Amino acid sequence: MIQTEIYQLIAFLLRNIGGSLGIALRNSFYRFAGAKIGKNVIIRENVIIYRPYNLELKDGAEIGFGTVISAVEKIRLGKEAAIGPYCAIYDNNHKMPKVSGDGGLITKPVEIKDFAWVGTHSIILKGVTIGSNATVGAGSVVMTDVPDNSVVVGNPARIIKQNAPKKEDVK
Ligand SMILES: CC(C)(COP(=O)(O)OP(=O)(O)OC[C@H]1O[C@@H](n2cnc3c(N)ncnc32)[C@H](O)[C@@H]1OP(=O)(O)O)[C@@H](O)C(=O)NCCC(=O)NCCS
């Protein structure tokens, strides 16, 4: 684990580097900072990650441009799970009424399972599990679990249809 200020400075310097060089540098840096990052993971430009040591990205997972991830307890993306651009994933709330500092946070892990896809500008809140091969429509706010293979949209997100199940073993 490295000092917060040094972490933030290096993360800032690497954030906007494009292409495969940027992806490789960010993967190495976030691994060094304690994140568990599998093979062929893609963290696009301008992603902001708070507390990378609580983040796990399985093989082929992808995080889109400009997404914010705040992992105070645990956030896990499964194999080839994809987060679209400008999403927000939080495993924490402030206690209400808000108190100063981090002492007043309530946390619950977030899991986005294998092959799930979260559309652009969606918000995933604490304690949510998004099932394997599920789809979250653009601009959704997900507050409750999404079953495997479901398509959800809206605020709060609701099931509108089912995806065809994957033929592969998605465990
Ligand atoms: C969720 C999504 C995949 C569904 O696509 P689809 O299966 O073609 O669904 P349809 O267009 O047939 O829409 C089905 C219904 O859901 C509604 N709907 C679809 N997407 C919605 C969304 N994001 N928010 C709210 N409602 C939505 C439609 O209005 C329609 O409602 P109706 O039955 O009352 O007419 C798609 O709409 C979407 O949001 N894609 C995300 C795109 C994206 O983020 N791209 C970035 C790439 S990473």
The ligand as an SDF file (V2000), in Angstrom:
LIG
                    3D

 48 50  0  0  0  0  0  0  0  0999 V2000
  -30.8700   -1.5200  -22.0690 C   0  0  0  0  0  0  0  0  0  0  0  0
  -30.6030   -1.6420  -23.5690 C   0  0  0  0  0  0  0  0  0  0  0  0
  -29.4190   -2.5590  -23.8310 C   0  0  0  0  0  0  0  0  0  0  0  0
  -31.8790   -2.2770  -24.1350 C   0  0  0  0  0  0  0  0  0  0  0  0
  -31.8080   -2.3270  -25.5090 O   0  0  0  0  0  0  0  0  0  0  0  0
  -32.9810   -3.1230  -26.3170 P   0  0  0  0  0  0  0  0  0  0  0  0
  -32.9830   -4.5510  -25.8580 O   0  0  0  0  0  0  0  0  0  0  0  0
  -32.7890   -2.8520  -27.7540 O   0  0  0  0  0  0  0  0  0  0  0  0
  -34.3060   -2.4820  -25.6720 O   0  0  0  0  0  0  0  0  0  0  0  0
  -35.4370   -1.6300  -26.4050 P   0  0  0  0  0  0  0  0  0  0  0  0
  -34.8340   -0.4780  -27.1410 O   0  0  0  0  0  0  0  0  0  0  0  0
  -36.2800   -2.6140  -27.1560 O   0  0  0  0  0  0  0  0  0  0  0  0
  -36.2520   -1.0370  -25.1580 O   0  0  0  0  0  0  0  0  0  0  0  0
  -37.1350   -1.8210  -24.3820 C   0  0  0  0  0  0  0  0  0  0  0  0
  -37.8840   -0.8880  -23.4490 C   0  0  0  0  0  0  0  0  0  0  0  0
  -36.9800   -0.4020  -22.4500 O   0  0  0  0  0  0  0  0  0  0  0  0
  -36.8800    1.0290  -22.5180 C   0  0  0  0  0  0  0  0  0  0  0  0
  -35.4730    1.3600  -22.3480 N   0  0  0  0  0  0  0  0  0  0  0  0
  -34.4250    0.8750  -23.0560 C   0  0  0  0  0  0  0  0  0  0  0  0
  -33.2740    1.3560  -22.5950 N   0  0  0  0  0  0  0  0  0  0  0  0
  -33.5960    2.1700  -21.5760 C   0  0  0  0  0  0  0  0  0  0  0  0
  -32.8180    2.9650  -20.7070 C   0  0  0  0  0  0  0  0  0  0  0  0
  -31.4780    2.9800  -20.8070 N   0  0  0  0  0  0  0  0  0  0  0  0
  -33.4460    3.6650  -19.7520 N   0  0  0  0  0  0  0  0  0  0  0  0
  -34.7950    3.6390  -19.6480 C   0  0  0  0  0  0  0  0  0  0  0  0
  -35.5820    2.8990  -20.4440 N   0  0  0  0  0  0  0  0  0  0  0  0
  -34.9930    2.1860  -21.4050 C   0  0  0  0  0  0  0  0  0  0  0  0
  -37.3980    1.4000  -23.8990 C   0  0  0  0  0  0  0  0  0  0  0  0
  -37.9080    2.7000  -23.8980 O   0  0  0  0  0  0  0  0  0  0  0  0
  -38.4480    0.3540  -24.1170 C   0  0  0  0  0  0  0  0  0  0  0  0
  -39.5940    0.7090  -23.4080 O   0  0  0  0  0  0  0  0  0  0  0  0
  -41.0740    0.3690  -23.9650 P   0  0  0  0  0  0  0  0  0  0  0  0
  -41.1430   -1.1360  -24.0330 O   0  0  0  0  0  0  0  0  0  0  0  0
  -41.9810    0.9750  -22.9360 O   0  0  0  0  0  0  0  0  0  0  0  0
  -41.1550    1.0060  -25.3180 O   0  0  0  0  0  0  0  0  0  0  0  0
  -30.2950   -0.2670  -24.2550 C   0  0  0  0  0  0  0  0  0  0  0  0
  -31.4700    0.5190  -24.3520 O   0  0  0  0  0  0  0  0  0  0  0  0
  -29.2520    0.5270  -23.4850 C   0  0  0  0  0  0  0  0  0  0  0  0
  -29.5150    1.2650  -22.5260 O   0  0  0  0  0  0  0  0  0  0  0  0
  -27.9890    0.3350  -23.9000 N   0  0  0  0  0  0  0  0  0  0  0  0
  -26.8200    0.9290  -23.2670 C   0  0  0  0  0  0  0  0  0  0  0  0
  -25.9520    1.6090  -24.3290 C   0  0  0  0  0  0  0  0  0  0  0  0
  -24.6290    2.0350  -23.7680 C   0  0  0  0  0  0  0  0  0  0  0  0
  -24.5020    2.3690  -22.6080 O   0  0  0  0  0  0  0  0  0  0  0  0
  -23.6040    2.0040  -24.5900 N   0  0  0  0  0  0  0  0  0  0  0  0
  -22.2520    2.2790  -24.1330 C   0  0  0  0  0  0  0  0  0  0  0  0
  -21.3610    1.1620  -24.5450 C   0  0  0  0  0  0  0  0  0  0  0  0
  -20.4090    0.5250  -23.2180 S   0  0  0  0  0  0  0  0  0  0  0  0
  1  2  1  0
  2  3  1  0
  2  4  1  0
  2 36  1  0
  4  5  1  0
  5  6  1  0
  6  7  2  0
  6  8  1  0
  6  9  1  0
  9 10  1  0
 10 11  2  0
 10 12  1  0
 10 13  1  0
 13 14  1  0
 14 15  1  0
 15 16  1  0
 15 30  1  0
 16 17  1  0
 17 18  1  0
 17 28  1  0
 18 19  1  0
 18 27  1  0
 19 20  2  0
 20 21  1  0
 21 22  1  0
 21 27  2  0
 22 23  1  0
 22 24  2  0
 24 25  1  0
 25 26  2  0
 26 27  1  0
 28 29  1  0
 28 30  1  0
 30 31  1  0
 31 32  1  0
 32 33  2  0
 32 34  1  0
 32 35  1  0
 36 37  1  0
 36 38  1  0
 38 39  2  0
 38 40  1  0
 40 41  1  0
 41 42  1  0
 42 43  1  0
 43 44  2  0
 43 45  1  0
 45 46  1  0
 46 47  1  0
 47 48  1  0
M  END
$$$$
